[in-house]
Amino acid sequence: MTEPLSHRTITQMGRYIGLSLDGISPSLARTLLRQMLRLRRMEEALHAEYHPADEMRCPIHFCIGQESIPAALSQVVRFDDYMFSHHRSHGYYFAKGAPLRELFAEIYGRKTGANGGKAGSQDISHCESSFFSGAILAGAITIGVGAAFGFRWRKSRQISISGFGEGATDEGAFWEAVAFAGKQRLPMLFMIENNRYATFSDQLKRQQWDNICERVRPFGVRATQIFGNDVVLAYQTISQEVDKLRNGDGPALIEAYTYRWNSHVGPEDDGVNRYRSAEEIAFWKANCPIVLLEERLRGIGWVDDEIIHQMEAEIAEEIASNFQFAKESPFPQSIDWHRSNFALSSPLADQLLKEAEQGKYDQYQEEAKLGPY
């Protein structure tokens, strides 16, 4: 009997050899590689620039080593879908196609940032792209379920995606969201990047098992485990689940086992805490998602030195342009925190909250098609 996928069984397998290109076109394979390279180089550049300049205005939770899931999502998600993220937000912001130069400007606290320089990395959002992140653990999950509830009642083909780490499953809000989404058959994708550690805390020191999939299925949520550094497998799994969600087949959870190379937060090295071994880090670096795909593509002639060089040159130019935009942008001069927290105009609420005569609520409910509220 094959043991279930887990961090323990994964780290015992040695070098991963399961990446298959069946059903994947050369163009898509190269796009997935390029997307991972874009995200990796962007994060590396921000990591290197953070110190000693000290011009960035917020802490950053880098996703170096976890590029596979965002790259796969970027080829599946639609513009009108909603995506929500936890504090390690850059990959999901990237996956939703939100403008990267506004991410850079936001980190630098500039007026041209995605949130005018007021949110920083952990809470960055981009309303026009329907992307929202937040530092509250599991907060992105519950809000994502709310969006999915709205899509279902409007009979839309939009879906809601919430990306988070396994640490969020320590929160009761996660299980409440799973229970509600399963019961209501919501178009909701729970996207877990299981990187084993919540800050410095090993999952198996917090939970009896590290297999989250088995625990959510009784709630009516389809659940799939994958090796998260196989970007082709990630793309295929996400595509299949998203198609089912759009067809009304209820919520799904994908548990992708992956690993962050860098510290929990910031460019500083948190190895002084000795919460993970050098051997463990070396295993995951040997199974880098970019290297796994690039080696496979080179082996069949779908990429070569010239193609990779062109990708790297274009990405370097894009990153340099993003830094220039951020550093040359002005700081916000004044901030109206009152207007930043809520809108003064609420026409829809005014319409729905009009006074109703006693006994006529059912009539209004039917007229507004509000359902059993």
N, C-alpha and C positions, 0 to 999 in steps of 0.2 A: 504494500500500500504506500503510495507516494505521500509524503508529509505535506501539509498545507504550506502555502507560501508564507514566509515570515522573514524578519531580519536575520534570524539565526540560520534558517535554511539557505537564504540567499548568500550569506557570507561564507558558507561552506562549499559553494558551487565552483569557485575559482573564476576563470574568465568566462564571461557570457558568450555563448555561441548560437543563441536562438534567434537572432534577428533575421527575418525573412522579408523579401521584397515581393512576394506573391501578391498580385493584384495592385501593385503600386507602379505608377508610370515613372519614367526617368525624370520628367519635369517636376512631379510632386515630390519625389525623393530629394531632388536638389533644392526645392523650396524649403522642405523641412530642415535640411542641413543649414541652409542660409539663415533661416529664422533662429535656429539655435545659436549659430555663430553671432548673429546680431545681438541677441540677448546676452550672451557670454561676454563679448567684447565691450558692450555698454556697461555691464556690471563691473568688469575688471577696470575699466577706465575711471568709473566713479570711485571704486575702491582705492585706486592709486592716487587719485586727486584729492581725496578727503583730507589727508594730512600730507605735508605740513601746512598747506595753505589755510586750512580751517575756515573756508569760505562757505561751506555748506551749512545750512541753518537748522538741521534736524538730524536725529539718529536715523540710520538706514539698516534695514534687515535685508542683506543681499541674498540672491538666490543662485549663486554660482554653484554649478553641479546639478541644478534642478531645471535645466532648460527644456527638457523633453516635453513635459506636459503643456507649458505655454505655447511651444511651437506647434504641437498637435492641435490644441484648441484654436489657434489662430487660423487654421485651415477649415474649421468646422462651424464656428460661431457666426451668426448673422448679425448685421448691423443693428437690427431692432431687437435682438435678444438682450437680456440684462445679465450683467456679470458682477458678482460681489466677491470681495477678497478680504482676507485677514491682513495682519500687519506686514507680512512679507509680500508686498503688493506689486512689485515691479513686473514680475512675470505675467500676472493677470492683466495689468494695465496694458502691457505689450500685446498680449493675446487678443484683447478686444480691439486693437487697432487704434487706440487713443494716441494723439500726437506726442512723440518722444521728446521733442524739444520743449514742450510744456511740462513734461515730467522733470527734465533737467532744471528748468527755470523755477519750478516749485521747490525742488530740493535746495536751490540757492536762495529761496525766500523772496523771489522777484514777483513783481506785479503781473508779468506775463505768464506766470505759472498756471497750471491747470486750475488751481484754486486761489489765484492771486497772491501766492506766497504765504498763505495762512494755514495750510493743512500739513505740509511736509510730506514725508514719504509714507508714514504709517496710515494716514487718513486721506491720501490723495484720491480724488474722484474726478471724473470727466463726464458731466451730465450729457453733453452732446453725443458721446459714445456709449451712453448707458452703462458706465462703469463706476463702481463705488467700492471703496475700501474703508476699513476701520480698525482701530487698535483694540476694541473691546473683544475679548476672546469669545468666539462663537456668535458675535453680533451679526456678522455677515451672513450667517446661516439662517437666522430667524427672519431677517429682512428679505433674504432671497426667497424664502418660502412664502412670505407675504406677496411678493411680486408674482410668483407662480400661481398663487390663489387668484390674483386678478386676471392673469392670462386665461385661466380655466373658465372663469365666469364670463369672460368676454368671448370665449370660444376662439381664441387666437391661436395661431401656430407658433407664437413666440415661446421661448423657454427661458427659464432662470437657471443660472449656474453659480454655485457658491464654491470658491476654492479656499481650502484651509488645511491645517496640519492635524496630525493625530492628537495633538494636545487639546484641541477644541472638543474632542469627544469625552474629555473629563467633565465637561459642563453639562448640567441638566438641560440647558436650552437646546443642546444638540439633539438629545433624545426626544424632547417635546416636539421639535421640528420634524424629526423623522416620523414620529407617530402621526402627526397631523398630515404630513405630506402623503404618507402611505394610505391613510384612511380616506383622504380627499382625492387620491389619484392625481396628484399635481404634476405638471410638466417641469420637474425640478431635478437637476443633476447635482448631487453632492460629490464634489471632486476633492478627495483626500490625497494630499502628498504626504505619505507616511515616511518622515525622515528620522524616526525613532526618538528624537530628543525634543522635549519641551523645555526650552532654555538649556539647562544642564541635566535635566531629569530623564533618565531612561524610561521608556514606556513600560517595561516590565517591572519597574519599581513603583509604578502608579496604577497599573492595571494587571489583572490576572493573566490575560492573553493579549497578544498584539494583533490578533485577527479581528478586525472590526466588522468585516463583511458578514461573518456568521451571526453576529449579534443584531444586525439591522434587518435581516430577511424576515423574521417573524412579524415585523411591522408592515409588511407589504411593500418593501423596497427591494427592487432587483439590485444585486450586489456582485461586483466582479473584482477580482484581484489581478494585478499585473505587475511585472517587473517594470518599474517606472522609467528606467533609463533606456528602454527600447522604444524609440520615438515612433517607429512604424506600428508596433503593437499598440501604443498609446493612441495613435491616430485612428487605427481601425476600430479599437474598442469604443472610443469616444464617438466616432461617426455612427456606429451601430446603435448606441444608446440614444444619441440625439435624434436619430430617425424615429425610434420608438416613442420618444417623448413627444415629438411633433404629431405623431399619430394617435396620441391620447392613451398611451399604454402605461401611464403612471410613472412614479419617481424612480430614479436609479442612483446608485452610489458606485463610484469607481475608487478603489483603494490602490494607489500607485506607490509601490515601495521605491523610495529614492533617498537622496542624501545630500545635505548641504556641506560643501567643502569648508566654507568659511565659518567664522564665529557666529554665535546667535545674533549679535547685533554689532554693527560698526566694523571698521577695518581692524580693530585691535584683535590680538590673538587671545582667545579665552582658554587656550590649552593648559594654562596654569591651574585650572580647576580639575584637570585630569579625569574628566568624565567620559572620555572615549580614547581608545588606544590608537597608536600610530599604525598598527596593522589594519585596523578597521578603516581608517582614512585611506590608507594605501589601496585597499581592496576596491573602494568606491572610485578612486581616481583611475585605477586600472580599467574600470568599467564606465568610464566617462561617456555620456550619451552622444557627444559629438564625435568622439573617436570611433565608437562602435559603428555609427552610420557611415562615417567617412571611409573607414577601412573597407566596409562592405561595398560601397559605391566605387571606390578605386579598384577593387578586385574584379569588378565586371565592366570597368571602363566607362561608368556613367559620370565620373569626375576625374580630373587630373590636376597637375600642378597649376596649369594656366587658369582653369576654372576657379580653383580655390584662391589663387592670387587675385583674380578679379573680384571675387566676393569680398575678400579681406580689404582690398583697396576701397571699394564702394562703402563698406561699413565704416572704415577709418575716417573717410571723408564725412559721412553722416554724423559720426560722433563728434568730430571737430566742430562741425557746424552747430550742433546742439550746445556744446560748451560755449561757443562764441555767443550764441543767442542768449543763453542764460546769463553770462557774465556781463554782457552789454546792456541787459534789460534793467530798468530802474526798480528800486525798492518801492513798495506801496507807501504813499505819503500819509494817508490816514485811513483808519478802518472803522466803519460803523458796525460794531458787533451786534447791535440791535437788529439791523437789516440782514446781517450774515446768518442769523439763527432762524428767522422765520419771515415769511412774506406778509406784508400788510394787507395785500389784496387776496381775498379768498372767495371768489364768486361761486365756485362749486359748493363749498361748504355752506355759504349763505343760502344757496338754493335748496340744498338737502335739509338744512336745519330750520326751515321756515316753520312757523307755528301750525300745528294741525289740530282741528277740532276733535274733541273726544269722540272716539268711535270710528274715525275716518282713517286711522293709520293703515288698515288693510288696503284701503283704496289707493292711498299714496304709494304703498309698497308695490302694489300691482302695476301702477303707472310707471314707477321708476325702475321696475324689474330688478329690485334690489335683492330678492331672495330672502331666505328666512333669518333676517337679522333681528 
